[in-house]
Amino acid sequence: MRMKKIMILAVAAIALVACSRTFDTHEVAQAQIGFGTWTETLTKAISDPRTAGTNAFGVGDSFAVYGYKDKSDGSDPHTVFDDDEVEMTVAGTPGTWVYSPLRFWDQNYDKYIFYAISPSSVGTAATVDAQTGAITSTSVSFEGDNVASDVLVADKKTVLKANYGSQVVLDFNHVASLVDFKVSKAPNLTDATVKVTAFSLSNIENAGTLTVSTAYNGSVYSASGLNPIATWSTGDATGSYGPADGVTPVTLGTGLEIVENDAFTKFDGTDNGEPAVSKATFIINNLIVKPQPLTAPTDATNFTETKPQLSITYTITTGSGTSESTTEYTSKLWLSNFDVINDNAQDDTKVGSWATGKHYVFYITLDANPIVFGATINDWKTAAGYHYLLN
């Protein structure tokens, strides 16, 4: 009996050792899954939530993450993240990001695949497939400077078992559009004071639905080949934008004075391309807009057509003191008529549309043909000779 008890104790001891070894190995495998972010333009993170249109996350920014674990042959997918909010708490690149409850790497699986969208509220409101990354948003409202309009979608991220335990750094892309409008005056107006007193964009789609396909094989935003394929609905509600709607608001007041583009030669387009910043004045500065076609009107003379257009009112002042003269002008332009060459004709490659992830700058050059006088004196007309004989 004594020997039997000893044997039982020995077996129990062996069992405890086995459990201990299994437990130690399990702890090593259970490193938590942590996140970081990177944007195409790598810049230092900021202490406050990011400004719309910028490429730096700040404390308080968030994204919704989705993802699953799987075998190497894709035979056993299991969702791990499904609309979990991840928030930046400490600024940095890639920064400190937290979520709850924590998930831990599972060594029984060969890979994890992640998708994400920012702000997290856009993802939460959307329908997202956690195992394909397909996204169909609810209607997103574009309010110009609202960071919620600057939707970011991350590249597809695959993490293999060899990298379990490392921070999951997600590469985000802007899928809205960013536009600026600048105005300059031509050399003809060197001696005149030109001021813009009113400016507006109208018939601009300002809400829409985002769709991201399952492909994630694009190179639109970077050369990764893992970019999301993002499209926006068309034919949605339209509205107007003005100088105050940009991320950096512009105030016209009683009139915003416009600087001269002294390189402008309207006949040959010698300054084609982007003029120096000092040669154009912002009228709308960093406006977040929905990607959309800039459809041309059927009749270019009919500005009642609901196609994207702008209206600009400006004054030209010449002279000074009692001889000062100010004239006001108002013009309407179709956005579809803007082209890539800054010359006298509008017959080059047109803008066509605002595409996802692109920053557009529209330049308007104000020119004028002064009323110039000349004078000549007509020669005396020869009359008949008249005679009188005085005797």
C-alpha positions as CSV (number, residue, x, y, z in Angstrom):
1,M,0.0,0.0,0.0
2,R,2.8,2.4,0.8
3,M,4.4,1.9,-2.6
4,K,1.1,2.5,-4.3
5,K,0.6,5.8,-2.6
6,I,4.1,6.9,-3.6
7,M,3.4,6.0,-7.2
8,I,0.2,8.0,-7.1
9,L,2.0,11.0,-5.7
10,A,4.7,10.7,-8.3
11,V,2.2,10.6,-11.1
12,A,0.5,13.7,-9.7
13,A,3.8,15.5,-9.5
14,I,4.5,14.7,-13.2
15,A,1.0,16.0,-14.1
16,L,1.7,19.3,-12.3
17,V,5.0,19.7,-14.1
18,A,3.3,19.1,-17.4
19,C,0.7,21.7,-16.6
20,S,3.3,24.2,-15.6
21,R,5.2,23.8,-18.8
22,T,2.0,24.1,-20.9
23,F,1.1,27.3,-18.9
24,D,4.5,28.9,-19.5
25,T,4.4,28.3,-23.2
26,H,0.8,29.7,-23.4
27,E,1.8,32.9,-21.8
28,V,4.5,33.6,-24.4
29,A,2.0,33.1,-27.2
30,Q,-0.5,35.5,-25.7
31,A,1.2,38.8,-26.5
32,Q,-1.5,41.5,-27.0
33,I,-2.3,42.8,-30.4
34,G,-1.4,46.5,-30.5
35,F,-1.9,49.1,-33.3
36,G,-0.1,52.0,-34.8
37,T,-0.7,54.2,-37.8
38,W,1.2,55.7,-40.7
39,T,0.0,58.1,-43.4
40,E,1.4,58.5,-46.9
41,T,3.1,61.8,-45.9
42,L,4.9,60.8,-42.6
43,T,4.7,63.8,-40.2
44,K,5.0,64.2,-36.5
45,A,1.8,63.5,-34.6
46,I,0.1,66.3,-32.8
47,S,-1.3,66.8,-29.3
48,D,-4.9,67.4,-30.5
49,P,-7.1,65.6,-33.0
50,R,-5.9,66.2,-36.5
51,T,-7.1,69.0,-38.7
52,A,-9.2,67.9,-41.8
53,G,-7.0,67.4,-44.8
54,T,-3.8,66.9,-42.9
55,N,-1.6,63.8,-42.7
56,A,-0.8,63.7,-39.0
57,F,-3.0,61.9,-36.4
58,G,-3.4,63.6,-33.0
59,V,-4.4,62.6,-29.6
60,G,-8.2,61.7,-29.6
61,D,-8.2,60.6,-33.2
62,S,-9.7,57.1,-33.8
63,F,-10.3,54.4,-36.3
64,A,-12.5,51.4,-36.5
65,V,-10.6,48.1,-37.0
66,Y,-11.8,44.9,-38.6
67,G,-9.9,41.7,-39.1
68,Y,-9.6,37.9,-38.7
69,K,-7.1,35.1,-38.2
70,D,-6.6,32.2,-40.6
71,K,-4.5,29.3,-41.7
72,S,-1.9,29.9,-44.4
73,D,-4.2,28.3,-47.0
74,G,-7.2,30.4,-46.0
75,S,-9.1,27.4,-44.8
76,D,-10.1,28.5,-41.3
77,P,-11.0,32.2,-41.0
78,H,-12.2,33.5,-37.6
79,T,-13.2,37.1,-37.1
80,V,-11.2,38.7,-34.3
81,F,-12.0,42.5,-34.7
82,D,-15.3,43.8,-36.0
83,D,-15.9,47.5,-35.6
84,D,-13.6,47.9,-32.6
85,E,-12.7,51.5,-31.9
86,V,-8.9,52.3,-31.5
87,E,-8.0,55.7,-30.2
88,M,-4.7,57.6,-30.1
89,T,-3.7,58.5,-26.5
90,V,-0.1,59.5,-26.9
91,A,1.2,61.5,-29.9
92,G,4.0,60.0,-31.9
93,T,4.7,58.1,-35.1
94,P,3.2,55.5,-35.1
95,G,2.0,56.7,-31.6
96,T,0.2,54.9,-28.8
97,W,-3.3,53.6,-29.7
98,V,-5.6,51.8,-27.3
99,Y,-8.8,49.6,-27.6
100,S,-10.8,47.4,-25.3
101,P,-11.1,44.5,-24.6
102,L,-7.6,43.5,-25.6
103,R,-7.0,40.7,-28.1
104,F,-4.0,38.3,-28.1
105,W,-2.1,36.7,-30.9
106,D,-3.1,33.1,-31.4
107,Q,-0.1,30.9,-32.4
108,N,-2.5,28.2,-33.7
109,Y,-3.1,30.4,-36.7
110,D,-0.6,31.4,-39.4
111,K,-1.8,34.9,-40.2
112,Y,-4.0,37.9,-39.3
113,I,-5.6,40.2,-41.9
114,F,-6.6,43.7,-40.9
115,Y,-8.8,46.5,-42.4
116,A,-9.6,49.9,-40.9
117,I,-11.5,53.2,-41.5
118,S,-11.1,56.6,-39.8
119,P,-12.9,58.3,-38.1
120,S,-14.2,55.3,-36.3
121,S,-17.8,56.8,-36.4
122,V,-17.8,56.4,-40.2
123,G,-17.0,52.7,-39.9
124,T,-19.5,52.2,-37.1
125,A,-22.3,53.7,-39.2
126,A,-21.2,51.7,-42.3
127,T,-21.7,48.0,-43.2
128,V,-18.2,46.4,-43.2
129,D,-17.3,42.8,-43.8
130,A,-14.6,42.0,-41.3
131,Q,-13.2,39.2,-43.5
132,T,-13.1,40.9,-46.8
133,G,-12.8,44.6,-46.0
134,A,-15.8,45.5,-48.2
135,I,-17.4,48.7,-47.0
136,T,-20.7,50.4,-47.8
137,S,-21.1,53.6,-45.8
138,T,-24.2,55.5,-44.8
139,S,-24.5,58.9,-46.4
140,V,-21.4,61.0,-45.5
141,S,-22.0,64.8,-45.3
142,F,-19.3,67.1,-46.7
143,E,-19.2,70.3,-44.7
144,G,-16.0,71.7,-46.1
145,D,-13.8,71.8,-43.0
146,N,-15.3,68.9,-41.0
147,V,-12.7,66.2,-40.2
148,A,-15.5,63.6,-40.4
149,S,-15.7,64.4,-44.1
150,D,-12.0,63.6,-44.6
151,V,-12.5,59.8,-44.6
152,L,-9.4,57.6,-44.4
153,V,-9.3,54.0,-45.4
154,A,-6.3,51.8,-44.6
155,D,-4.4,49.5,-46.9
156,K,-5.1,45.8,-46.3
157,K,-2.6,44.6,-43.7
158,T,-1.4,41.0,-43.4
159,V,0.7,39.9,-40.4
160,L,2.4,36.5,-40.5
161,K,3.1,34.4,-37.5
162,A,6.8,35.4,-37.5
163,N,5.7,39.0,-36.7
164,Y,3.2,38.2,-33.9
165,G,3.9,40.5,-31.0
166,S,4.9,43.5,-33.2
167,Q,2.7,46.6,-33.4
168,V,0.3,46.5,-36.3
169,V,1.0,49.7,-38.1
170,L,-1.8,50.6,-40.5
171,D,-1.2,52.8,-43.6
172,F,-4.2,55.1,-44.2
173,N,-5.3,56.9,-47.3
174,H,-7.5,60.0,-47.9
175,V,-10.5,58.9,-50.0
176,A,-12.2,62.3,-50.2
177,S,-10.8,65.1,-52.4
178,L,-9.1,68.4,-51.4
179,V,-9.5,71.6,-53.4
180,D,-8.2,75.1,-53.3
181,F,-9.2,78.1,-55.3
182,K,-6.7,81.0,-55.9
183,V,-7.1,84.2,-57.8
184,S,-4.4,86.5,-59.3
185,K,-4.5,89.6,-61.5
186,A,-2.7,89.8,-64.8
187,P,0.0,92.4,-65.6
188,N,-2.5,94.5,-67.5
189,L,-3.8,95.4,-64.0
190,T,-0.4,96.3,-62.5
191,D,-1.4,99.8,-61.6
192,A,-5.0,98.9,-60.6
193,T,-6.2,97.6,-57.2
194,V,-8.2,94.4,-57.7
195,K,-10.4,93.1,-54.9
196,V,-12.7,90.0,-54.8
197,T,-15.9,90.9,-52.9
198,A,-17.9,87.7,-53.4
199,F,-17.1,84.1,-54.4
200,S,-19.1,80.9,-54.3
201,L,-19.2,77.4,-55.7
202,S,-22.6,76.0,-56.5
203,N,-24.2,72.7,-57.7
204,I,-21.6,70.7,-55.8
205,E,-22.6,67.3,-54.5
206,N,-22.1,67.6,-50.8
207,A,-23.2,64.1,-49.6
208,G,-22.7,60.6,-50.8
209,T,-22.1,56.9,-50.1
210,L,-18.7,55.4,-50.0
211,T,-18.1,51.9,-51.4
212,V,-14.8,50.0,-50.9
213,S,-14.6,46.7,-52.8
214,T,-12.9,43.5,-51.6
215,A,-10.0,44.0,-54.1
216,Y,-7.5,46.0,-52.0
217,N,-5.0,45.8,-54.9
218,G,-4.7,49.4,-56.0
219,S,-1.7,51.7,-56.2
220,V,-3.7,55.0,-56.4
221,Y,-2.4,56.5,-53.1
222,S,0.9,54.7,-52.8
223,A,2.9,52.0,-54.6
224,S,2.0,49.3,-52.1
225,G,-0.4,47.5,-54.4
226,L,-2.7,47.1,-51.3
227,N,-4.7,50.3,-51.6
228,P,-8.4,50.2,-51.1
229,I,-10.5,50.6,-54.3
230,A,-12.9,53.4,-53.2
231,T,-15.8,54.9,-55.2
232,W,-18.5,57.4,-54.3
233,S,-22.1,57.5,-55.3
234,T,-23.1,60.2,-57.8
235,G,-26.3,62.2,-58.4
236,D,-26.7,63.0,-54.7
237,A,-27.8,66.2,-53.1
238,T,-26.0,69.4,-54.0
239,G,-25.1,72.6,-52.2
240,S,-22.8,75.6,-52.2
241,Y,-19.4,76.5,-50.6
242,G,-17.7,79.8,-50.0
243,P,-14.4,81.2,-48.7
244,A,-15.4,80.6,-45.1
245,D,-15.9,76.9,-45.7
246,G,-12.3,75.9,-46.1
247,V,-10.2,74.3,-43.4
248,T,-8.4,77.7,-43.2
249,P,-11.3,80.1,-43.6
250,V,-10.8,83.1,-45.9
251,T,-12.6,86.4,-45.0
252,L,-13.5,88.7,-47.9
253,G,-14.8,91.5,-45.7
254,T,-15.3,94.6,-47.9
255,G,-13.0,93.1,-50.5
256,L,-9.9,90.9,-50.5
257,E,-7.0,92.5,-52.5
258,I,-5.5,90.2,-55.1
259,V,-1.8,89.9,-55.9
260,E,-0.4,90.1,-59.4
261,N,0.9,87.1,-61.3
262,D,3.6,89.0,-63.3
263,A,4.6,85.9,-65.2
264,F,1.3,85.6,-66.9
265,T,1.4,85.8,-70.7
266,K,-2.1,84.9,-71.8
267,F,-1.2,84.2,-75.4
268,D,1.5,81.5,-75.0
269,G,0.9,80.2,-71.5
270,T,4.5,80.7,-70.4
271,D,3.6,80.3,-66.8
272,N,1.6,77.1,-67.3
273,G,1.7,74.9,-64.3
274,E,1.3,76.1,-60.8
275,P,2.3,79.7,-60.2
276,A,4.4,80.6,-57.2
277,V,2.3,80.9,-54.1
278,S,3.2,84.5,-53.8
279,K,1.6,85.1,-57.2
280,A,-1.9,84.0,-56.3
281,T,-4.3,84.7,-53.4
282,F,-6.4,82.0,-51.6
283,I,-10.1,82.5,-52.0
284,I,-10.9,79.0,-50.7
285,N,-8.2,77.3,-48.7
286,N,-8.3,73.5,-48.2
287,L,-11.9,72.5,-48.8
288,I,-12.7,68.8,-48.3
289,V,-15.2,67.7,-51.0
290,K,-16.8,64.6,-52.2
291,P,-15.1,63.0,-55.2
292,Q,-17.4,63.6,-58.2
293,P,-17.6,64.3,-61.9
294,L,-17.4,67.9,-63.0
295,T,-20.0,67.5,-65.8
296,A,-20.1,70.1,-68.6
297,P,-23.4,71.9,-69.3
298,T,-25.4,71.2,-72.3
299,D,-25.5,75.0,-73.1
300,A,-22.4,76.8,-71.8
301,T,-24.3,80.1,-71.9
302,N,-27.1,78.9,-69.7
303,F,-26.0,79.2,-66.0
304,T,-29.4,77.9,-64.8
305,E,-28.2,74.4,-65.6
306,T,-27.4,72.5,-62.4
307,K,-23.8,71.7,-63.2
308,P,-20.8,72.6,-61.0
309,Q,-20.0,76.3,-61.4
310,L,-18.6,79.2,-59.6
311,S,-19.5,82.9,-59.3
312,I,-17.0,85.6,-58.6
313,T,-17.5,89.3,-58.0
314,Y,-14.6,91.7,-58.1
315,T,-13.8,95.4,-58.4
316,I,-11.0,97.1,-60.3
317,T,-10.0,100.5,-59.0
318,T,-7.8,102.9,-60.9
319,G,-6.6,106.4,-60.1
320,S,-6.6,108.1,-56.7
321,G,-8.2,110.9,-54.8
322,T,-10.9,112.7,-56.7
323,S,-10.0,111.0,-59.9
324,E,-10.4,107.4,-58.5
325,S,-12.6,105.1,-60.4
326,T,-14.0,101.7,-59.3
327,T,-15.9,99.3,-61.5
328,E,-17.5,96.1,-60.3
329,Y,-17.7,92.9,-62.4
330,T,-19.5,89.6,-61.8
331,S,-18.7,86.5,-63.8
332,K,-19.8,82.9,-63.7
333,L,-17.6,80.0,-64.8
334,W,-18.2,76.3,-65.3
335,L,-15.7,74.1,-63.3
336,S,-15.7,71.8,-66.3
337,N,-13.9,74.5,-68.4
338,F,-10.8,74.7,-66.3
339,D,-7.8,73.2,-68.1
340,V,-4.1,72.5,-67.4
341,I,-2.6,75.4,-69.4
342,N,-2.7,79.0,-68.2
343,D,-3.2,80.8,-71.5
344,N,-5.7,82.7,-73.5
345,A,-7.6,79.6,-74.7
346,Q,-9.6,77.0,-72.7
347,D,-9.0,74.2,-75.1
348,D,-6.5,72.0,-73.3
349,T,-7.0,68.9,-71.1
350,K,-10.0,69.7,-68.8
351,V,-10.2,68.8,-65.1
352,G,-13.0,66.3,-65.7
353,S,-13.6,65.3,-62.0
354,W,-12.4,65.3,-58.5
355,A,-10.9,61.9,-57.7
356,T,-10.3,60.2,-54.4
357,G,-7.1,61.1,-52.6
358,K,-6.2,64.0,-54.9
359,H,-5.5,67.6,-54.1
360,Y,-6.7,70.1,-56.8
361,V,-5.7,73.8,-57.1
362,F,-7.9,76.0,-59.4
363,Y,-6.4,79.3,-60.5
364,I,-8.4,82.2,-61.9
365,T,-6.5,85.0,-63.5
366,L,-8.3,88.3,-63.7
367,D,-7.4,90.3,-66.7
368,A,-8.8,93.4,-68.4
369,N,-8.4,95.2,-71.6
370,P,-8.3,98.9,-70.7
371,I,-10.2,101.4,-72.7
372,V,-7.4,103.1,-74.5
373,F,-7.8,106.4,-76.5
374,G,-5.9,107.8,-79.4
375,A,-6.4,110.9,-81.5
376,T,-5.7,112.3,-84.9
377,I,-6.5,115.6,-86.5
378,N,-8.0,115.7,-89.9
379,D,-6.4,117.9,-92.5
380,W,-8.1,121.1,-93.6
381,K,-10.5,120.6,-96.4
382,T,-9.8,122.7,-99.5
383,A,-12.7,125.0,-100.3
384,A,-13.3,126.8,-103.6
385,G,-11.6,130.2,-104.2
386,Y,-13.8,133.2,-103.8
387,H,-13.1,136.5,-105.5
388,Y,-14.1,140.2,-105.2
389,L,-12.9,142.9,-107.5
390,L,-12.8,146.3,-105.8
391,N,-12.3,149.3,-108.2
